[in-house]
Amino acid sequence: MAQVINVVGTRCHPDDEARFNKWYDEVHIPMLLKFKGMKKVTRFKAAYEPKEYPKYLTIYEFDSKKDFEAFQNSPELAAARAEMAETWKARPFEMTWRVQFEALKTWKK
C-alpha cells in the first residue's frame, strides 16, 4: 500500500499569528496525533511572504489510503474540528486548500 499525505494550506489574520502558531503546535496537532494511523506531521512557513499562496503548510502522513480514510471518520478528527470551531469562532483562520497525494516512489541518498 502506498503512503498518503494530506497537505493543508492555511493563512491567519496577522494579529493572530502568534496565537495561531501556538494553538496549531500545542493543541491542534497533538489532538490529531492521537489517531494511531497518523504517522507524522510537519509544519512549514513560507520562506518568502507569499501573495497567492498560503503562508503555512502542514503535511500529515499516513501509511496508506485506508488509514487516511479511517482518519476522516475518526473521533479524533471530529474532536479536533469541534475544538477548532470553538477556539476560532470570533475570527476564523483561512484554510486555503487541502489535498491528498499517494506516494509513487521514494529516492534516498
N, C-alpha and C positions, 0 to 999 in steps of 0.2 A: 504494500500500500504506500502511496506517495504522501509525503509530508504536505500539510496545508498551512498557509499563513493567512491571517486575517489582518489586512492593512487598513488603519483608520487615520484619516487626516482631520485635525482639529485646529480651531483658532478661537481665542477668547478675547474679551474686551481688554484693552491694555491695562486698565485699572485693576483687573482681576488676575493678572498674570502670576504673581507670586502665590496667591491663594489657589489658583487653578493647578499650578505645578505641585504644590504641597498636597493638595487633595488627590490629584491623579496618582502621585507616587506613594502616598501613605494610606489612602483609603481605597480608591477605586481598583488599582491593580491588585493589592492584597486580597480584596473581596473576590476578584475574578480568578486569582491563582488557587483559590480553594477548590476549583473544579479540577479533579485529578487528571483529566485528559489534556489540560493545557500544560505545555512543557516549558515554555519560555516566553517572556515579554521583554521587548526592547523599545525604549522611547528615544526619539530623536527630535532635535530642534534644528530648524533651517539654519544653515551656515551663513546665509545672507538673508536680509529682510525680503521675503517673497511678496509679490503683489497678487499674482494669480494662483498661488498655491497655498495650502495651509502652512502655518508656522510650525506646527507639531505633527509628528508622525509616530504612530505606535504600531509595532508588529507583534501580533500574538501568534505563537507557533503551536501547532498540533501535529501529532504523529500521523494522523490520517483524516480523510474526509469524514469518516464515521465519527471520530472524536469531535470534529468541529460541529457536525450536525447534532450530536448529543449535547454539546455546549449550548447550542441555540435554544434548546428546550429545558435547560438546566435551572434548578432553583438558585444556583449561584449567580447566573446571569440575571435572572428575574430580581433577585435581591439587590444586585449592583445597579440595575436600571431604576428601581424604586428609590434607592438612596440618592442616586444622581439627580433624579427629577426633584426630589425634596431639597437637596443641597443647592441646586442651581435654578430654583423656580423664580427667583427675583430677577436674575439676569443670566439666562442660559448661555453657555458657550455654543459655538457652531461646530457641528460635525460636518465637514465639507464633503467628505466622501468616505466610503467603506467598500472594500472589495476583497475577495478571496482568490488565492492562487494555489495551484497544485504544483509541487516540485516536479521538474522533468529530469534534471541531472545536477549533480554537485561535483565541482572540481575542488581539490585541495592541493595546496603546495607543500 
